Structures are given as C-alpha cells and as structure tokens.
Amino acid sequence: MKRSAGILLPIFSLPSEYGIGSLGAEARAFANFLQDAGQSWWQILPVGPAGAGDSPYASESTFAGNPLFIDLDLLARDGLLTEEELASAKVPAGNKIDYAALKKSREPLLRKAFSRVSGEAAEAARAFAEERPWVREYALYRAAKRHFGGLPWFQWPDEGLRRHETEAVERWRVELAEEAAFETCVQYWFFTQWAALKTYVNGLGLGLIGDLPIYVSLDSADVWSERKEFLLDEEGKPSKVAGVPPDYFSEDGQLWGNPLYDWEAMKRNGFGWWIRRVEGASKLFDIIRIDHFRGLESYWAVPAGAETARVGSWEKGPGMDLLRVLTSWFQGIAFIAEDLGILTEGVHQLREESGLPGMKVLEFAFSDPSNAYLPHNYQPNCVCYTGTHDNDTAAGWYASAPKRERAFAEKYLGVSGAEEVRLALLRAGQGSVAELFVAQMQDYLALGSESRINVPGVGAGNWRWRLLPGQAAPELAEEIRSQTSFYGRCPWIPEPEEEETGETDKKEA
C-alpha cells in the first residue's frame, strides 16, 4: 500500500432528496470531491440490509445489498418510476435518517418499479440470480419471512422449511416464486448500480474500503441456509452468543447476540463459506477491513440469555488457519485488520504473522508517552484514523475527554483549545509514518458529537447522521488537498508555478 489518505463516509450518510444516501449522483459527486481533495480512498461501512437497531453490522445477509441504497432517479431513468412517484418519495432536507418512515414508503415504490420490469431487464435479473447461488436463498428467505408475518426463520411453522430441507425448500420456492422474483430484482438493481458506481470511482483513481463484519445475524439467510456452519442446537438456537467484555466503550461490555461459528467444521470444509463470503466482498471493495480481528485469535462467548456481556469466556478462534486461506486465495485484495479492543500478545502475534496492517486511532492515544496509538510509536505497516464509526468526532472527543487527556493532547500536539486540537489531530495523522491515513468526514467539517455515527452499546438512535447539501464544498476540498499534498499523501502533486526573480528579469533585459 502506497502512502495515501482517505475519508470515511458511509453510503447512508450521503446527501439526498429521498431521506438516505444512495448509489446515484450524490455518490459520484462525493467521489469527485475526494479526487479534488487529493484522496486515494473512500471508506464506507457494510452495505448489506440493515438489521436490529438499523445497524449495518446486524444484517439479514452477508452477501445482499441494502435496498434503501438503490438510487430512485436511476430507476426513473430506466422508465421504472414516474416523476410523480419520485416527487412523493422526497423528504424535507435534514441530516437525520428516519428509518421507520423509509421502510414504510420505499418498498411500495420498489414494487411499482418491479411491476414495470419486462423483456431484457427481466431476463438480466434472472441471469444475475443464476450466476450467484446466494441470491436464490436470500430471495426465498425474504419471501418466506414476509409470508410468515415477519417471524424469524427459527419460528416458521413449516418444520421442513425451517430446517432448510430440500423438499420443503423447493415446494416453497414454487409457492413464493413471485415474491422471490421481486427480491431478486431488488438485488439486481443494487448490484447493477453498485458496479456502475465502483467503475466510476475507480476511474477517478480512487479505491473503496469496505467492512467485513466478523459475525452474521442469527435471523439471516446465511444461518438459515447454512446452519451447519454455526454452533446451533436442533431447533436452531445458540447456547452461546458473540460479544465483547467490558472495555473502553461500555462498562457492561457489548452483547451482540450473533451465533458463533463452528470453527472446527469450517476448517474441515476448507473454510469454503468464508471464501465465498470474501469473494463477494472483493467484487464490492478494493480493500477489505476485517471487523473485530481479535475474534480470529480468541473470541468472547456469552451464555445465551445473559442480560449483559459481563459474563462470558474467551474461546480459541481459527487464527492463521483462516487467514492463510484468505490471503492466499485473494492475493489481489488488500486487507486491514481491525485490531482494536482488548488486545493480548496472541492478537499482536497473529496480526504480525498475517502481515496485515493494523489500526491506530488517535482518539485513544493521549494517556502517556508509551501509548501505542501515539504517532511516534507507529510502524509503517498500519492505518491511522482520527476515529472510526464507533468513536466520537474529533471535536466531540475533545469536548468530553477527561481533563488529563485534553492536557496531554495539547502538550503533545503543541496547541491549545478545541479547534486547534482538531486541526492538529488531522496534521498528526497526515504526517505520521502510517501508510494510510483516514479521517471521518465530520472531522474535516469540525462537527461535534451531534454528528456521531454510532455509540456502541446503545441500541437506538445510531446510523442516522448525514452530510448536508453543500458541505462537501470546493473550498474544503482545496484545504484538504493542500494538507494531504504537504505530507506526501496526494496521488499527484501539481508542479509549482515558476516565480519571476530579479535575476531572470536582468537576463531578459
């Protein structure tokens, strides 16, 4: 990875007339902004259908795309929506996403578009599904879930379908063919629009960094169709679930509730499920960030039914057995290890053996001179962040940080006051030896805690912040480019203009 810089902005945070960011004109405009700002990377979050708490990390599928990201204007361009229908979908400008309202309004609109699909477009959607086996399973899962009133798969009344038995699956595939066709078409739209956007972004000399959440949701097409990959009982219920113990983010830990993998079974099968999963992600992103990397060394297993993640035990993960397969199978894809949280010597050894760059978060840095997140302690093979989607903004962090931390930060950075610290954090990250520096867009905009993306351990109110129209302004791009260029992270540096000198003037005279 060359010395470079990028900006973190989720797709849902893009400005839009339709209440949430999408894969259309606004996404291309932001890519143009990144190019103008001298950036090389656009980092986003997972793009699958959001699950509990509207979280992109709790999806119904590790393969599918979020229908809410489908650009309505592009559907209208293809003759699938009318101007009147577009007008009805527009919402007043604002920087908070109303997921409840979107879920009520968006599906009927997509169904209208589906009703107008015919001919070559319908055939293209069918061909799309045939080339991707996961689409058939996801489409049937979604159709069956709607048929059974939204019940999770492990509560469906048909036992054979619940157990994903072939006879029952094929019977219901016929019964729910029309509904499954709708879900298939929605995924076809998403991936067609994504491919066009990625082509555009890459054409500007930019790459996409995306997340691969370590776990999947219990109520997902993945667990329903491939139960053997997970530690579940005969009824499809886990005895232990995923989480992390008490840490920086939460005194009770974080109880994620995801089912745990049957790592021994996966190893016997050559980690085929993971290969398929990463293969899908590799078509979306140019760099894949492995979420919760430390869980590959050892993971926190919480007894099912526990109210918090305080009670649990560390259990051994797949380690290099998995990473060796992924890095050899996908040599054209770069990976980033999210090596944050409670790190042991074993986690450090795993990351070093894998050769993957780890993460350094500046907001974690200001405790003492030996802190590994201080720039003077970095090694080049790392990615520096002001903060991630799980952190406050830089301005918000400074406002709420303990007095001792603020004092240390000011002394270390050689500045004083909230605004000067914000700017100094950006300079420190840009100037560090980290191969890649990534800042949240909010940090360049000097936004406070009201613009935070996620508060770990808090179930409601997250994943709602959006960029307002005009905030990604040319003046800001110029400012970012100037700094990025100064620290040698620009993909190209303009030649300096020749200055006339007295000596030159004399020669010409």
C-alpha positions in Angstrom: 0.0 0.0 0.0 1.4 3.4 -1.1 1.5 6.4 1.3 -2.0 7.8 0.8 -5.1 9.2 2.5 -8.8 8.7 2.6 -12.1 9.8 4.1 -14.7 7.7 6.0 -18.3 8.4 5.0 -21.0 5.7 4.9 -23.3 5.4 1.9 -26.3 6.2 4.0 -24.6 9.5 5.1 -24.6 10.9 1.6 -27.0 13.9 1.0 -30.1 13.0 -1.0 -33.6 14.3 -1.7 -35.0 10.9 -0.7 -34.1 10.6 3.0 -31.0 8.5 2.8 -27.8 8.3 0.7 -27.8 6.3 -2.4 -25.6 4.9 -5.3 -26.5 7.7 -7.8 -25.5 11.3 -8.5 -24.7 12.2 -4.9 -22.2 9.3 -4.6 -20.5 10.3 -7.8 -20.3 13.9 -6.5 -18.7 12.8 -3.3 -16.2 10.8 -5.3 -15.4 13.9 -7.3 -14.9 15.7 -4.0 -12.4 13.1 -2.9 -10.4 13.4 -6.0 -10.4 17.2 -5.7 -9.3 16.8 -2.1 -6.2 14.7 -3.1 -7.6 11.5 -1.5 -7.0 8.0 -2.7 -9.6 6.1 -0.7 -13.3 6.2 0.2 -14.0 4.1 3.2 -17.6 3.1 3.8 -19.4 0.7 6.2 -21.1 -2.6 5.4 -23.7 -2.2 2.7 -26.0 -5.1 3.5 -29.6 -4.8 4.6 -29.6 -3.2 8.0 -30.9 -5.2 10.9 -31.7 -4.7 14.5 -31.3 -1.1 15.5 -30.8 -0.2 11.9 -27.2 -1.4 12.2 -25.2 -2.4 9.1 -23.4 -4.8 11.3 -26.6 -6.8 12.0 -27.7 -7.7 8.5 -30.1 -10.3 7.1 -27.4 -11.3 4.7 -23.6 -11.1 4.4 -24.0 -11.1 0.6 -27.0 -9.0 -0.2 -27.2 -5.2 -0.7 -29.3 -2.7 1.1 -32.4 -1.9 -0.9 -32.6 1.6 0.7 -29.3 2.5 -1.2 -30.9 1.9 -4.6 -31.0 5.3 -6.4 -34.6 6.1 -7.4 -33.5 8.6 -10.1 -31.7 5.9 -11.9 -34.8 3.7 -11.8 -36.8 6.6 -13.2 -34.2 7.0 -16.0 -34.8 3.4 -16.9 -38.6 4.1 -17.1 -39.5 2.2 -13.9 -40.7 5.2 -11.9 -42.6 8.3 -12.8 -41.8 11.9 -11.9 -44.9 11.9 -9.7 -43.7 8.9 -7.9 -40.3 10.4 -7.3 -41.9 13.6 -6.0 -43.9 11.6 -3.5 -40.7 10.0 -2.2 -38.9 13.2 -1.5 -38.4 14.3 2.1 -37.5 17.7 3.6 -33.8 18.4 3.9 -32.3 17.3 7.1 -29.3 15.4 8.4 -31.0 12.6 10.3 -32.3 9.4 8.7 -35.9 8.3 9.6 -35.6 4.6 9.0 -39.2 3.8 10.1 -40.6 6.2 7.6 -38.3 5.0 4.8 -39.2 1.3 5.4 -42.9 2.2 5.0 -42.5 4.3 1.9 -39.6 2.7 0.0 -40.9 -0.9 -0.5 -44.2 0.1 -2.2 -42.2 2.3 -4.6 -39.8 -0.6 -5.4 -42.8 -2.8 -6.1 -44.2 -0.3 -8.5 -40.8 -0.3 -10.3 -40.8 -4.2 -10.3 -44.3 -4.3 -11.9 -42.8 -2.5 -14.9 -39.8 -4.8 -15.4 -40.1 -6.9 -18.6 -38.2 -8.2 -21.5 -34.4 -7.9 -21.4 -34.4 -6.4 -18.0 -36.3 -9.3 -16.5 -34.0 -11.8 -18.2 -31.0 -9.9 -16.9 -32.3 -10.2 -13.4 -32.8 -13.9 -13.8 -29.3 -14.3 -15.2 -27.9 -12.3 -12.3 -29.5 -14.8 -9.8 -28.3 -17.9 -11.7 -24.7 -16.6 -11.5 -25.0 -16.1 -7.7 -26.4 -19.0 -5.8 -26.8 -16.9 -2.6 -29.5 -14.8 -4.4 -31.9 -17.7 -4.6 -31.5 -18.5 -0.9 -31.8 -14.9 0.2 -34.8 -14.2 -2.1 -36.6 -17.2 -0.7 -35.7 -16.3 2.9 -37.1 -12.8 2.4 -40.2 -14.1 0.7 -40.9 -16.7 3.4 -40.3 -14.2 6.2 -42.9 -11.9 4.7 -45.3 -14.8 4.2 -45.0 -15.8 7.8 -45.7 -12.3 9.1 -42.1 -11.3 9.7 -41.2 -14.2 12.0 -37.5 -15.1 12.2 -36.7 -18.3 10.4 -36.4 -20.4 13.5 -40.0 -19.7 14.3 -41.5 -20.5 10.9 -44.4 -23.0 11.3 -43.1 -25.3 8.5 -40.5 -27.5 10.1 -39.0 -28.7 6.8 -38.5 -25.1 5.6 -37.2 -24.1 9.0 -34.6 -26.9 8.7 -33.9 -26.0 5.1 -34.8 -29.5 3.9 -34.6 -29.8 0.1 -38.2 -31.0 -0.5 -39.7 -28.2 1.6 -37.4 -25.6 0.2 -38.3 -26.5 -3.4 -42.0 -26.6 -2.6 -41.9 -23.1 -1.1 -39.7 -21.9 -3.9 -42.6 -22.6 -6.2 -45.3 -21.3 -3.8 -43.4 -17.9 -3.3 -42.0 -17.6 -6.8 -43.4 -14.1 -7.5 -42.3 -12.7 -4.2 -38.9 -14.2 -4.6 -38.7 -12.7 -8.1 -39.3 -9.3 -6.6 -36.5 -9.7 -4.0 -34.2 -11.0 -6.8 -34.9 -7.9 -8.9 -34.2 -5.6 -6.0 -30.7 -7.2 -5.6 -30.1 -7.0 -9.3 -30.8 -3.2 -9.2 -28.5 -2.8 -6.2 -25.6 -4.6 -7.7 -26.0 -3.1 -11.1 -25.9 0.4 -9.6 -23.0 -0.6 -7.4 -20.9 -1.9 -10.3 -21.5 1.4 -12.2 -20.5 3.4 -9.1 -17.4 1.4 -8.5 -16.4 1.7 -12.1 -16.8 5.5 -11.8 -14.9 5.7 -8.5 -12.0 3.6 -9.8 -11.9 5.6 -13.0 -11.1 8.7 -10.8 -8.1 6.9 -9.4 -9.9 6.2 -6.1 -10.4 2.9 -4.3 -13.2 1.7 -2.0 -12.5 0.4 1.5 -15.4 -1.7 2.9 -16.0 -3.7 6.1 -16.4 -7.4 6.5 -18.3 -7.9 9.9 -16.9 -10.9 11.6 -20.3 -12.2 12.6 -23.7 -12.6 10.9 -27.2 -12.3 12.5 -29.0 -15.3 13.8 -32.1 -14.3 11.8 -30.4 -14.2 8.5 -30.4 -16.0 5.2 -26.9 -17.2 5.9 -27.7 -19.0 9.1 -31.0 -20.4 7.8 -29.5 -21.9 4.6 -26.1 -23.0 6.1 -26.9 -23.9 9.7 -24.0 -26.5 9.7 -21.5 -23.6 9.7 -22.7 -22.4 13.1 -22.9 -23.6 16.7 -26.7 -24.2 17.0 -28.9 -26.9 18.6 -31.5 -29.0 16.7 -34.0 -26.1 17.0 -31.6 -23.6 15.5 -30.9 -21.9 18.9 -27.4 -21.0 20.0 -26.2 -21.9 23.5 -23.6 -19.1 23.4 -23.6 -15.8 21.5 -21.0 -13.2 20.5 -20.0 -10.1 22.3 -17.0 -8.4 23.9 -16.3 -7.9 27.6 -16.3 -4.5 29.4 -13.9 -2.1 27.7 -13.3 1.5 26.7 -16.8 1.7 25.1 -19.0 0.1 27.6 -18.7 -0.9 31.3 -21.2 -3.8 30.7 -19.4 -4.9 27.5 -21.2 -5.3 24.2 -23.8 -8.1 23.9 -24.0 -8.6 20.1 -26.1 -11.8 20.2 -24.7 -13.2 17.0 -24.4 -17.0 16.7 -20.9 -18.3 17.0 -19.1 -20.3 14.2 -18.4 -24.0 14.3 -14.7 -23.3 13.5 -13.8 -27.0 13.5 -16.4 -27.8 10.9 -15.4 -24.8 8.8 -11.8 -25.9 8.9 -12.7 -29.4 7.8 -14.6 -27.9 4.9 -11.6 -25.7 3.9 -13.3 -22.5 5.1 -15.5 -22.6 1.9 -18.2 -20.4 3.4 -15.6 -17.7 4.2 -14.1 -18.0 0.7 -17.5 -17.4 -0.8 -18.1 -14.5 1.6 -14.8 -12.7 0.8 -15.2 -13.4 -2.9 -18.5 -11.4 -2.7 -16.9 -8.6 -0.8 -13.9 -8.5 -3.2 -16.3 -7.5 -6.0 -17.6 -4.6 -4.0 -14.4 -3.2 -2.4 -10.7 -2.7 -3.2 -9.6 -3.1 0.4 -11.5 -5.2 2.9 -11.3 -4.3 6.6 -11.7 -7.4 8.8 -14.0 -6.2 11.6 -13.1 -7.4 15.1 -9.9 -9.1 14.0 -9.1 -10.1 17.6 -12.0 -12.5 17.4 -10.0 -14.6 14.9 -7.4 -15.2 17.7 -9.9 -15.7 20.5 -13.5 -14.6 20.9 -15.8 -13.8 23.8 -18.6 -16.3 24.2 -21.6 -15.2 26.2 -24.2 -17.7 27.5 -27.4 -17.3 25.6 -30.0 -15.4 27.6 -27.4 -13.3 29.5 -28.5 -9.7 30.0 -25.0 -8.2 29.5 -21.7 -9.3 28.2 -20.0 -9.2 31.6 -20.4 -13.0 31.9 -18.5 -15.0 29.3 -15.3 -16.8 28.4 -12.6 -16.5 25.9 -12.5 -19.3 23.3 -9.9 -20.1 20.6 -10.5 -18.7 17.1 -9.2 -20.1 13.8 -6.2 -17.8 13.7 -3.8 -18.3 10.8 -5.7 -21.4 9.6 -8.3 -19.0 8.2 -6.1 -16.0 7.4 -3.6 -18.2 5.4 -6.5 -19.4 3.3 -7.9 -15.9 2.7 -4.7 -14.2 1.9 -3.5 -16.9 -0.5 -6.9 -17.2 -2.2 -7.4 -13.5 -2.7 -3.9 -12.2 -3.5 -5.3 -9.2 -5.5 -7.2 -7.8 -2.5 -5.6 -5.9 0.4 -6.9 -6.4 3.9 -6.9 -4.2 7.1 -7.0 -5.8 10.5 -9.3 -4.0 12.9 -7.1 -4.9 15.9 -8.8 -2.8 18.4 -10.3 -3.6 21.8 -8.7 -5.9 24.4 -5.5 -7.0 22.7 -3.3 -9.7 24.0 0.2 -10.8 22.9 -1.5 -13.6 20.9 -3.5 -11.0 18.9 -0.4 -9.0 18.2 1.4 -12.1 17.1 -1.4 -13.1 14.8 -1.5 -9.8 13.1 2.2 -9.7 12.6 2.3 -13.3 11.3 -0.5 -12.5 8.8 1.3 -9.4 7.6 -1.9 -7.3 7.7 -1.7 -3.6 8.6 -3.4 -2.9 11.9 -5.3 0.3 13.0 -4.1 3.2 15.1 -6.8 5.5 16.5 -5.7 9.0 17.6 -8.6 9.4 20.0 -7.2 6.5 22.0 -3.7 7.9 22.2 -3.4 10.5 24.9 -2.8 8.7 28.1 1.0 8.6 28.4 4.1 8.6 26.1 4.2 4.8 25.8 0.7 4.7 24.3 0.8 2.6 21.1 -1.7 5.0 19.4 0.7 8.0 19.6 2.2 8.7 16.2 5.8 8.4 17.4 5.2 4.8 18.3 3.9 3.8 14.9 5.4 1.3 12.5 4.7 2.0 8.8 2.5 -1.1 8.3 -0.6 0.4 9.8 -3.6 2.6 9.1 -4.1 5.8 11.2 -7.6 7.1 12.0 -8.7 10.2 13.8 -11.6 8.0 14.9 -13.8 5.2 13.5 -17.6 5.0 13.1 -17.6 3.7 16.7 -15.9 6.8 18.0 -17.0 10.4 18.7 -16.0 13.0 16.2 -12.6 14.7 16.9 -14.3 17.8 18.2 -16.8 15.7 20.3 -14.0 13.7 21.7 -12.1 16.7 22.9 -15.2 18.2 24.5 -15.9 15.1 26.5 -12.4 13.8 27.2 -11.1 13.8 30.8 -9.1 16.9 31.7 -5.9 14.9 32.0 -6.3 13.6 28.4 -7.0 17.0 27.0 -4.0 18.4 28.7 -1.7 15.6 27.5 -3.1 16.0 23.9 -2.5 19.8 23.9 1.1 19.3 25.2 1.8 16.5 22.7 0.3 18.4 19.7 1.7 21.7 20.7 -1.6 23.6 20.6 -4.4 24.6 22.9 -8.2 24.8 22.6 -10.8 22.6 20.8 -10.4 23.9 17.3 -6.6 23.9 17.3 -6.6 20.3 18.7 -8.9 19.2 15.9 -6.7 20.6 13.3 -3.6 19.3 15.0 -5.0 15.7 15.1 -5.5 15.8 11.3 -2.0 17.1 10.8 -0.6 14.4 13.2 -2.4 11.6 11.2 -1.4 13.0 7.8 2.2 13.4 9.0 2.6 10.0 10.6 4.5 7.1 9.1 1.3 5.1 8.7 0.9 4.1 5.1 -2.7 5.2 5.1 -4.4 7.9 7.0 -8.2 8.0 7.2 -10.3 10.8 8.8 -14.1 10.9 9.4 -15.7 13.5 7.1 -17.1 15.1 10.3 -13.6 15.8 11.4 -12.8 17.9 8.4 -16.1 19.7 8.9 -15.4 20.5 12.6 -18.6 18.8 13.7 -19.4 17.8 17.3 -21.0 14.8 19.0 -24.4 15.5 17.4 -22.8 14.2 14.2 -21.5 10.9 15.7 -22.4 7.8 13.6 -22.6 5.2 16.4 -22.4 4.9 20.1 -21.5 1.2 20.9 -23.8 -0.5 23.4 -26.7 2.0 22.7 -29.5 0.3 20.8 -31.4 3.2 19.3 -30.6 6.5 17.5 -27.4 5.3 15.7 -26.5 5.2 12.0 -28.6 8.3 11.2 -26.1 11.2 10.5 -26.0 12.6 7.0 -24.0 15.1 5.1 -26.0 18.2 4.2 -26.0 19.5 0.7 -23.1 21.9 0.1 -20.9 20.7 3.0 -18.5 18.9 0.6 -17.6 22.2 -0.8 -14.7 23.0 -3.3 -13.1 25.2 -0.6 -12.9 22.3 1.8 -11.5 20.0 -0.9 -8.8 22.6 -1.6 -7.9 22.8 2.1 -7.7 19.0 2.4 -5.7 18.6 -0.7 -3.2 21.2 0.5 -2.6 19.3 3.7 -2.6 15.9 2.1 -0.1 17.1 -0.5 2.2 18.7 2.1 2.5 15.3 3.9 3.2 13.4 0.7 -0.1 11.5 0.6 -1.5 13.0 -2.6 -1.8 10.7 -5.6 -0.2 13.5 -7.7 1.3 16.9 -6.7 0.9 19.8 -9.1 4.1 21.3 -10.4 4.9 24.6 -8.6 4.4 27.7 -10.6 7.6 29.4 -11.7 8.3 32.6 -9.9 9.9 35.5 -11.6 13.1 36.7 -10.0 15.2 39.7 -10.3 18.0 37.7 -11.8 15.7 36.4 -14.5 14.5 39.9 -15.2 18.0 41.1 -15.7 18.8 38.3 -18.1 15.8 39.1 -20.2 16.7 42.8 -20.1 
